[in-house]
Amino acid sequence: MVTGDKVAKTVQTGVYPGISVVQLGAAIPSLPLTNQPFLDSGGLTLATAGGNDIGDSSTDAPVPQAFTWSNRDQVLAITRSKGLSITWTGGDPAATTFIVAADVDVPTNSSALALCMAPPGNTDFTIPPDVLTNLPATRARAIQSRGVVYVGQWNLASPVGVSAGGLDFGAFLPIFVGGKTVSFQ
């Protein structure tokens, strides 16, 4: 269970092998999220009931600081041979900013994803053309492919530790992420 200022959400298991996740709000392309914010400020509490091998635990973490993806509205049709520049303001100056560019091509049953990370303190990053050329071009018919770009922040340098009997390592890593559907040309 993850609890914040407004309500509590149950963590989903089995969605990603070995990882338990909870999505707390906003609208991200291709994920079933509402557009209702879950967190305003303050902190988060992760509480687990444990099981046969791992004991109960409760861990507190701060709510990630919001940032603004400054050029979000200009990122629409991306010419892969020119790269992709992303700019942002605000957020956690100690957090790493990540940019994900991905495209799925249904007719060929192929997909590709690029994950790039900007060091803490940066406010811009460009995914180089040679990375984007590995993504399939978005098809004209929307049902045949889907291109997306996500920009988020996570504090990889100091994740909040989770301690429980029987657990060798645990981390609680809240992230702030925004995304949109795009086309890759």
N, C-alpha and C positions, 0 to 999 in steps of 0.2 A: 504494500500500500504506500503510495506517495501522497503526502498531505501538504497543502499550501495554505495561503490566506483564505481562499474561498471554499474549496471542497476537497474531497479525497478521491483519488483514482486508483483503481486496481491495476497492478503491474501484469502485463501479458507475458506468459512464458511460451516457449516453443515456436515463436514467430521467426526468430533467427537462432540457429543452433548454438547453444552455449551462452546465449545472451538473453537477459530479461529486459523488456523495454516498457515504457509508458509514454504515450504522446499526450501532451498537456494542453494543446490548443493551437490556434492559427490554421491557415490553409496551406498545405504543401501539395503540389501537383503529384498525382498518382498514389497518394496515401489517403486513407479515409479519415480525414480530420474535419472538425467543425471550425468555424471562423470565430469562435468564442474564446477570449483569453481566459486562461486558468489562473495565471499568476500575475500579481501586480508588483509586489515587493516583498521584502522580508526573507523568509527562509523556507526550505523544504525539509520534510522529514521522510526518510525511507524506513519503513518498518517491515520486517519479514517474520513470518511465523516459523520458519525453519522446517525441518523434516527429520527423516531417519538419520541422515549423515551430517547435516549442518544445523546448528542451533539457531534460536531466535536472535534477532539483532534490531537495533534502531540507530539510525545515523542522521545527523543534521548537516545540511549544506545551504549556502546562500543561493538565492535565486540569481541566475545569470543576468548580468547587466545587458539591457537591450542596446542594440546598435541599429543604425540606419544604413541600408544598402543604398548608397547615394545615386548610383546610375542605373538602378533597377528598371526604370521605365524605358531606358534607352537600349536595354539588352532584349532584343526581339529576334531578329534574323542575324545569325552569327556566321560570318564568312570564315570558315575554318582556316583558310590560308593566311588570314590576317591576325589570328589570335583572338583572345577575349580578355578585355581589361575590365576589372571589377574595382569599384571604389566604395568605401564605407566611412562612416563617422561614428564616434561614440563607442559604447561597449566597454569591455574589460581590457585595460591596457596590458594586463598580464596574460591575456588569453591568446591562443593561436587561432587565427582565422583560417577556415577551410573553404575551398571552392570545389564543388562537384559539378562536372558537366557530363551528361550521359544521354545516349540515344538508343532507342530500341527499334529495330527494323523487323516487322512481323513477317513479311513475305520470305525473307532469307533466314528467319529465326536466329538473328544475330543481334548483338548489342555490345556496347563499349562504354566504359566509364573512365573519366580522368579525375583524380583526386589530387589537389594541390594545396599546400599549406603555406600561409604567410607568417613570418615570425611575429611574436608579440610586439605591439607598438606600431606596426605598419598600418596604413590606411588605404593601400592599393596593391593590386597584384594583377599580372597579366599571364594567362595561360598561353604558352607559346604555340605558334602554328603547328610545329611538328608533333605536338601532343594532340591537338584537336583533329589533325588529319586522320587519326586512328578511329575517330567516331564516324559511324555511317551517316551519310546525308539524310536529312529528314525528307520523307516523301511528300508529294503534293496532297495525297489523300490522307486526311487526319487519322483514319482508322488503321493505316498501315505502318505508322511509326509515331514515336513520341520522343521529343527532345526536352530535357529539363536542365536547369541550372539551380543549384542550392548554394547559399552562402551562410556560414554559421561560425560560431565561436565556441571553443571549449578550452578549459584550463588544463591542458595536458601536463603542465609542469607540476601541478599540485592537486591531483584529484583527492577527493575526500575518501579516506580509508573506511572500509566496512570490516568490523570484527565480529566473529561468531565462532563458537566452538565447532571444530572440524573444518574450518575454512582456512586455507593456506594464504589466499590473497583475495581481497574484494575491494572494489572501488565504486564510488557513486560519482558519476561525471555528468552533471546537468549541462545541457548545451542550449544555445539560442540559435535558431536556424530559420531562414526564409527561403522560399523557392518560387520558381515560375516555369511555365511551359515556354519553350523557345523552338526555333527551327535552326538546324545546322545546314549550311549551304556549302 
